[in-house]
Amino acid sequence: MIEHFHLSWPKTCFAYKFLRKGSIEFNHFNVVKLIGLGAFGKVYLCEHKLTGETVVIKAIKKLFVTNCKHENLIRQENQVLRVLSRCPCPFILKTLATFQDSSMLYIITEFVSGGELAYQLEVAPHQKFSEGRARFYVAELLVAIEYLHTKEQIVYRDIKLENIVLDKKGHIKLIDYGFSKKLFKGEKTYTCCGTTEYLAPEVIMGVGYSFEADVWSIGVLLYKMVVGRAPFFTSDLRCRKVRFYSAQFKVILSGKFNLPYYLSAALKDLICSLLQVQRRYRLGSINGLVDIKKHEWFSGIDWGAIKKKTVKPPKPYSYENLNLNNPYWHSNSGDFFLLMIAWRRGKHLLCGPVCNSQRSVEYHCEQSTAFDRECNAITD
């Protein structure tokens, strides 16, 4: 399902010394700590027994993959990891190796010690970032996403605070490429996947989309950074019930959100330009992320310096997230549970693995009108 592949890493790296011989196994590592746990498997912080190198190993249960019919997702992720293993972009997490045994699939990545950006937002004053701090993080994210879109033709599909981690100096790294997909020129994809509060309208409707869906998610991310909450939310607190997701999707499709008075005019304009329900009006959907980088809000940014990581990052609010006991460190561990979501009045019935609004979801669309009967059957 996931094959061995060889990577061009420095000779000091265990991937160079051992993977080229095809001899890498899980028992070659000492497990330092379990840092992620979910239905798919586990995420470990490990040390290589011979080199002492610290890495992160994501172990995926083959049985879970086959039972949930996620073979194609695993193949897509493996394809993306192969492409990105030699990626020169400094803001993309480096994959060192993949291998498998009789029951598990393993993905080895570099260890980034700074923890999730979600933790920084949690401990920030009033749980929101200043515009300067948000500008820095979004600028580095734009460089990473632009590389994926323009150089590799990869749509990321799961942009969120939990998928951005900080290194020891405070620069970002984009992690978790489980929903990423490489597209051919002009190709669209129809899978509804990602995290509920970041989903673009076209993703929810299943009308076919490409890179513009990531632009919408960047807009949601930016809003959440400077306001402290997502732009589209529902007061329905039944967060694990079918009607909660149905209501949240309707709010997203309405495109209505509030902009606080304290945001600058340039930032308000940028957020409104990114969160356009009609894709043809969405900034960055036609000419790519270069249009976003030219926006007035980024007028003081030296994009060359950003790419070279010579811009001094803002100091993290707290280094407590270096403690692996912190619940925000690598929390996006795929805690899926099955649930059916339906739309009334002849709209789509969305069914598949679903989780709470902070975690990733995937849906497969089919038609249904028996809303209550179908939903009660799956939730009882």
C-alpha positions in Angstrom: 0.0 0.0 0.0 2.8 2.4 0.9 6.1 1.4 -0.7 9.7 2.2 0.4 11.1 5.2 -1.2 14.6 6.6 -1.1 15.3 10.3 -0.2 18.3 12.5 -1.0 19.0 13.6 2.6 22.4 14.5 4.1 24.8 11.7 4.9 24.4 12.4 8.6 20.7 11.5 8.4 19.6 7.9 9.3 17.5 8.0 6.1 20.7 8.1 4.1 22.4 5.4 6.1 19.7 2.9 6.6 16.7 3.5 4.3 18.8 3.1 1.1 19.6 -0.4 2.3 15.8 -1.1 2.7 16.4 -2.2 6.3 14.4 0.4 8.3 12.1 -1.1 10.8 10.1 0.3 13.8 12.3 -1.6 16.2 15.3 0.5 15.1 13.9 3.3 17.2 13.4 3.9 20.9 10.0 5.4 21.6 10.4 8.5 23.7 6.8 9.5 24.1 3.3 8.9 22.6 2.3 12.4 21.3 -0.8 11.6 19.3 -3.6 9.0 19.5 -6.6 8.4 17.3 -8.7 5.9 15.5 -6.1 5.7 12.6 -3.3 4.7 15.0 -0.6 6.6 17.0 2.1 9.3 16.6 5.3 8.7 18.5 8.4 10.9 19.3 11.3 8.5 18.7 15.1 8.3 18.7 17.0 6.2 16.3 19.0 3.7 18.3 22.3 4.1 16.4 22.3 7.7 15.4 20.4 9.2 18.3 18.4 11.3 15.8 15.0 12.5 17.1 12.1 12.0 14.7 8.3 11.7 14.7 6.7 8.5 13.5 3.1 8.3 12.5 1.8 4.7 12.7 -1.4 4.0 10.7 -3.4 0.8 11.2 -3.9 -1.0 8.0 -7.1 -2.5 9.3 -8.5 1.0 9.8 -7.5 2.1 6.3 -9.2 -0.9 4.7 -12.3 -0.9 6.9 -12.9 2.8 6.1 -12.0 2.4 2.5 -9.2 5.0 2.7 -6.8 3.2 0.4 -6.9 6.0 -2.2 -6.3 8.7 0.5 -3.2 6.8 1.6 -2.0 6.4 -1.9 -2.5 10.2 -2.5 -0.6 11.0 0.7 2.2 8.7 -0.3 2.4 10.4 -3.7 2.5 13.9 -2.1 5.1 12.8 0.4 7.3 11.5 -2.4 7.1 14.8 -4.1 7.7 16.9 -1.0 10.5 14.8 0.3 13.0 16.9 -1.7 11.0 20.1 -1.3 13.3 23.2 -0.9 10.6 25.3 0.8 11.7 25.9 4.4 8.1 26.1 5.7 7.0 22.5 4.7 7.6 19.6 7.0 10.3 17.3 5.7 9.4 13.6 5.3 12.3 11.3 6.0 10.9 7.9 5.1 7.9 5.7 4.8 7.8 1.9 5.4 5.4 -0.8 6.5 5.1 -4.1 8.3 2.3 -6.7 8.3 -0.2 -4.5 10.3 1.0 -0.9 10.2 2.0 1.9 7.8 4.7 4.2 9.1 5.6 7.8 8.1 8.7 9.3 9.5 9.1 13.1 9.6 11.4 15.6 11.1 10.7 16.7 14.7 9.6 20.3 15.1 9.7 21.3 18.8 7.7 24.5 19.0 4.2 23.0 19.1 1.1 24.1 17.3 0.1 27.6 16.4 -3.2 26.8 18.0 -1.5 26.8 21.4 0.0 30.2 20.7 -3.5 31.6 20.0 -4.8 29.9 23.1 -2.2 31.6 25.4 -2.2 35.0 23.6 -3.7 38.0 25.3 -7.5 37.9 24.7 -6.8 34.8 22.7 -6.0 36.6 19.5 -3.0 37.8 17.6 -1.9 41.4 16.8 -2.0 42.2 13.1 1.8 42.3 13.0 2.1 38.8 14.4 -0.7 37.4 12.2 0.9 39.1 9.1 4.2 37.3 9.7 2.6 33.9 10.2 0.3 34.3 7.2 3.2 35.5 5.0 5.2 32.4 5.7 2.1 30.2 5.1 1.5 31.9 1.8 5.0 31.0 0.7 4.4 27.4 1.6 1.0 27.2 -0.1 2.3 29.0 -3.1 5.0 26.5 -3.5 2.5 23.6 -3.3 0.2 25.3 -5.8 2.6 26.6 -8.4 5.6 24.3 -8.2 4.0 20.9 -7.4 0.3 21.4 -8.4 -0.8 20.2 -5.0 -4.0 21.4 -3.3 -3.5 21.2 0.5 -7.2 21.0 1.6 -6.7 21.1 5.4 -5.3 24.6 6.3 -5.9 25.2 10.0 -4.1 26.4 13.1 -3.6 22.8 14.3 -1.6 21.9 11.1 0.9 24.7 11.5 3.7 24.2 14.0 6.6 26.4 15.1 10.2 25.5 15.1 12.6 26.5 17.9 13.2 29.9 16.3 9.5 30.7 15.8 9.1 30.1 12.1 6.2 28.0 10.9 6.1 24.5 9.4 3.1 23.1 7.6 2.4 19.6 8.6 -0.1 16.7 7.9 -0.6 16.1 4.2 -3.3 13.4 4.6 -5.8 15.3 2.5 -3.4 16.9 0.0 -3.8 15.9 -3.6 -1.7 16.5 -6.7 -3.8 17.8 -9.6 -3.2 17.9 -13.3 -3.5 21.1 -15.2 -7.1 22.2 -15.2 -8.2 19.2 -13.1 -10.8 19.6 -10.4 -11.5 17.4 -7.4 -14.9 16.7 -5.8 -14.1 15.1 -2.4 -15.5 17.0 0.6 -12.6 16.8 3.0 -10.9 19.1 5.5 -12.0 20.7 8.8 -15.6 21.9 9.1 -15.1 25.5 10.0 -12.5 26.0 7.3 -14.4 24.3 4.5 -15.0 26.5 1.4 -18.5 26.7 0.0 -17.6 24.8 -3.2 -16.2 22.0 -1.1 -19.4 21.6 0.8 -21.6 21.8 -2.3 -19.4 19.2 -4.1 -19.4 21.2 -7.3 -15.7 20.7 -8.1 -12.8 22.8 -6.9 -9.0 23.2 -7.1 -6.6 25.7 -5.4 -9.2 28.3 -4.7 -10.5 26.2 -1.8 -7.1 26.8 0.0 -7.6 30.5 -0.5 -10.9 30.4 1.4 -9.3 28.5 4.2 -6.5 31.1 4.5 -9.2 33.7 4.9 -10.8 31.7 7.7 -7.4 31.2 9.4 -6.5 34.9 9.2 -9.9 35.9 10.7 -9.4 33.4 13.5 -6.0 34.7 14.3 -7.0 38.3 14.7 -10.5 37.8 16.1 -10.1 34.7 18.2 -12.9 32.7 16.7 -14.0 31.4 13.3 -16.0 33.8 11.1 -18.8 31.3 10.5 -20.3 29.6 13.5 -23.7 28.5 14.8 -25.1 28.9 18.3 -26.4 25.3 18.2 -24.3 23.6 20.9 -25.2 20.1 19.9 -21.7 19.7 18.4 -21.8 16.0 17.8 -25.3 15.9 16.3 -26.3 15.9 12.7 -28.1 19.2 12.8 -25.0 21.1 14.1 -23.0 20.3 11.0 -26.0 21.0 8.8 -26.5 24.4 10.5 -22.8 25.2 10.3 -22.6 24.4 6.6 -25.6 26.7 6.0 -23.9 29.6 7.8 -20.8 29.1 5.7 -22.8 29.0 2.5 -24.5 32.2 3.4 -21.1 34.0 3.5 -22.2 36.3 6.3 -19.8 37.2 9.0 -19.0 40.2 11.3 -15.8 42.3 11.2 -14.8 43.8 14.6 -14.3 47.6 14.7 -10.6 47.3 15.9 -9.3 45.7 12.6 -7.6 48.0 10.2 -9.3 49.0 7.0 -6.7 47.1 4.9 -7.2 43.9 6.9 -11.0 44.1 6.7 -10.7 44.5 2.9 -8.3 41.5 2.7 -10.6 39.2 4.8 -13.7 40.2 2.7 -11.7 39.6 -0.5 -10.7 36.1 0.7 -14.1 35.0 2.0 -16.1 35.5 -1.1 -18.6 32.7 -1.7 -18.5 33.3 -5.5 -15.0 32.0 -6.5 -14.7 34.4 -9.4 -14.6 37.3 -6.9 -12.3 35.7 -4.4 -8.8 37.2 -4.3 -6.2 34.7 -5.4 -8.6 32.4 -7.2 -7.8 33.6 -10.7 -4.1 34.6 -10.7 -3.0 32.6 -7.7 -1.6 33.7 -4.4 0.5 36.4 -6.0 -2.6 38.6 -5.9 -2.9 38.1 -2.1 0.8 39.0 -1.6 0.3 42.2 -3.5 -2.6 43.3 -1.2 -2.2 46.5 0.7 -2.1 44.7 4.1 1.2 43.0 3.0 2.7 46.3 1.7 5.6 46.2 4.2 6.6 42.6 3.6 9.9 41.7 2.0 8.9 38.4 0.3 12.5 37.6 -0.6 13.5 37.9 3.1 10.5 35.8 4.1 11.5 33.0 1.8 15.1 33.1 3.1 13.8 33.1 6.8 15.9 36.2 7.5 12.9 38.1 9.0 13.0 37.8 12.7 9.9 35.9 13.9 7.7 37.2 16.8 8.6 35.7 20.1 6.2 33.0 21.2 3.9 33.9 24.0 4.9 30.8 25.9 7.3 28.0 25.6 5.1 25.7 27.6 4.1 24.0 24.4 7.6 22.4 24.2 6.3 20.1 27.0 5.0 17.1 25.2 2.3 16.7 27.8 0.7 19.8 26.3 -2.6 18.8 24.7 -2.1 21.2 21.8 1.1 19.5 20.7 0.3 17.4 17.6 -3.3 17.2 18.6 -4.6 16.6 15.1 -4.3 12.8 15.4 -7.3 11.8 13.4 -9.9 11.0 16.1 -12.6 10.0 13.7 -16.1 8.6 14.5 -18.8 7.7 12.1 -21.8 9.9 11.7 -24.3 10.8 8.9 -25.0 14.4 7.9 -28.0 15.2 5.7 -29.6 18.2 4.1 -33.4 18.7 4.0 -35.4 19.3 0.9 -33.7 17.0 -1.5 -30.1 18.2 -0.9 -27.1 16.0 -0.4 -26.8 13.4 2.3 -23.2 13.6 3.4 -21.9 10.5 5.1 -18.5 9.3 6.2 -16.0 9.8 9.1 -16.8 13.0 10.9 -15.3 14.6 14.0 -15.6 17.8 16.0 -15.1 21.2 14.4 -11.4 21.3 15.3 -10.5 18.1 13.5 -10.4 16.9 10.0 -13.4 15.3 8.3 -14.2 13.6 5.1 -17.5 13.0 3.4 -18.8 11.0 0.5 -22.0 12.5 -1.2 -25.1 10.6 -2.2 -28.8 11.6 -2.5 -31.4 11.2 0.2 -34.6 12.7 1.4 -35.3 10.6 4.5 -33.5 13.0 6.8 -34.8 12.1 10.2 -35.0 8.4 9.6 -31.4 8.1 8.3 -29.9 10.4 10.9 -31.6 8.7 13.8 -30.5 5.3 12.6 -26.9 6.3 12.7 -26.9 8.4 15.9 -29.0 6.1 18.1 
